[in-house]
Amino acid sequence: MSADLYTRLATLASSLVLLSGIAILWRHSLQAYIASFARQSLLFVMAILIVAVGEKDPRLYGMALMVFALKVVFIPRVLRRVQRHVGAEMEIHPYVNTPVSLALAGVLTLLAYAVAQPVVALSEAPTRGGIPLALAVVFVGLLILVSRRSALTQIVGFLVLENGIALLAVLVTSGVPLIVELGVFLDVLLGFLVMQVFVSRIRETFDTIDVDRLRGLRH
Amino acid sequence: MILPILLVLPLLAAAMALLRKPDHPLVARAGAALSGVTFALALVLARRCLTRGAVAFGPGAFLRADSLSAILTLIVSGVACVSIGSGVNALRHGTGENGPIDDALRRRYHVLTHLFVFTMLLAVLANNVGVMWVAVEATTITTAFLVGVRRSKAALEASWKYILIGSVGIALAFLGTVLGYFNFVQRVGQTPYALHWTVLKGVAAGLDGDVLRLAFVFILIGYGTKAGLAPMHTWLPDAHSEAPAPISAMMSGSLLAVALYAILRWKTVVDACVGHAFTDRMLLLIGTLTVTVAATLLIRQASYKRMLAYSSVEQMGLVCVGLAFGPAGTLAALMLMIGHAAGKSMAFLLSGNLLAAYGSTRIASVRGVLRVMPWSGGLFMIAILALMGLPPFGIFLSEMLLVRAGFLSGHPWATGLVLAMVVVIFVSLLAHLQRLPYGEPPHEVPRGEPDRSSLPPLALNLVVLLALGLVVPAPLLRLLGRAVEVVSR
């Protein structure tokens, strides 16, 4: 793979990861959110593989495999099960409507370019074009989290944010040291499992997963 | 060898709670005993750090303790020892709103409590800032169930907010960690110990300032979320007020301090690269904001547990402000951390007794505490007076030192603002709590201490509060001095 092709592919994969994150903002059904997240994770796996080939780093193949098992297969499956279990179908009345959400996503992407500037300037990696895009994924994840009312969508937002950070780590340094990588994986897995347990409990206790109803505790 | 043993003890306690029947008296007692041993070992560790400077263990000094980690280890294990010892009966008679607290729940409670202590100890003893991050994140996971153990609507709401906001915050701290690592790799190259903070600090002068500043912003927001700094503090009053008393005590007394410790570790790296003006400015900004927000929200508080939680927000803000005031301020901040750990864990543990007797966390429904339970009530008031910053307790002295450091380091305006807020908080706490001890208690409240066994461990808190305020013991002062050197050199 020539250096030029490598750069182009890495940037392309990063932009697709961002696009699949933004897609969540204009969909309304929870099923579509979960599907978008699974698609984003698959694209992220592609990005890892591209960097693995480009950097000739065998460690990254292992990482790609782990991400695939966790974020493309396992987490979407659990999410679908929870979604069937709680019986929620649609994200209704988000705090921010679709056109404004999309406009905000655009603004956040620009912001990501501004914020990432010193990082891009320092980086000599051929993949540096993707750095602002990865940061934009983080911001879009945050936007999903704060602008949507379903507890399940908030989990998806968190997972998108997490994908963005992991993508950034792969792009800038081909991932963090192994021990930290494993720790992060374990934390994401356990954190996700705890969250999905709470979604079921919220459904059982409140008869809804609309977190706007969770306002018993105020100052 | 002392470092791995410190980490193994809570794991051992967790394993025991997992294997034994949860209502077996051995589980709670042995757990309390093991946490006592952990605290004793922490004292030994502090001594060794004084004589040798730093203690390390494992390949590339995987675990490492200097005076700063030693202080945090003392805080974590001390608060754990008191909380677990005092909370032996915490769940024995409790019932949740959705049915009684059964064996499975009780087992989970004990196991997770010890794992929680383990993750905090790992966070302060790990040399690798990545492992430190993993450990801090793990504290969120272990405590999420503990906050929601009562299964009431309020507890569920609190734990959902906690795990979501906590996870997002900590994810941003990881982003900062990645940026720091990238900075290192770009300038120095891939080495196996690149994320060890001793290594990071050693080469910090050659790192890129702009990227490191950006990393610090993410780290401050991220770990700041866990430390309850405004405006990311919103989860804290909910989680701290809904959790069972021993968990509130540990989350407030030690977990907040651990999160600030993580910020402090990174501050030393960033300072070595771009000088301390940048991090000081950020800490001063977020610290004054936090103190102001806490003061505003404390004015109209109806629940004594939430009041304690907002007071924690205030104190963490004060610690941040202190850290921005140079070495003298850092000394005051570390003292305040210790004083807060002792005072707040004591207040939260006793609030458990108040709740058990009165069945409500509303200040308005609690009257005549001194008549109902003279010991718990009296000690609760003492803890509150200490937290308000009255002499002869340690928090008074640390706040005086902090204000002095503020004026001497040339921040008269910020110091004045903080001082005004401390006075506002003082008045609010006094106004809210003056009716608690006296008056006619409601008829249905049974007279007498709800749980006598919860009181003796609190002697440790009293000793610490008084010692810090009257005569700081010479070894502790030396330890604090060394820790200040670690931070500001």
Interface residues (C-beta under 8 A of the other chain):
Chain A: V115 P118 V119 A121 L122 S123 E124 V138 L142 L145 A151 Q154 F158 L161 E162 I165 L168 A169 V172 T173 V176 P177 I179 V180 G183 V184 L186 D187 L190 G191 V194 M195 F198 R201 I202 T205 F206 V211 L214 R215 G216 L217 H219
Chain B: N98 N128 G130 V131 W133 V134 E137 A138 T140 I141 A144 F145 G148 R151 K153 A154 L156 E157 A158 S159 W160 K161 I163 L164 S167 V168 A171 L172 F174 L175 T177 V178 L179 Y181 F182 N183 V185 Q186 P192 A194 L195 D208 D210 V211 R213 L214 P237 D238 S241 E242 L297 R300 Q301 R306
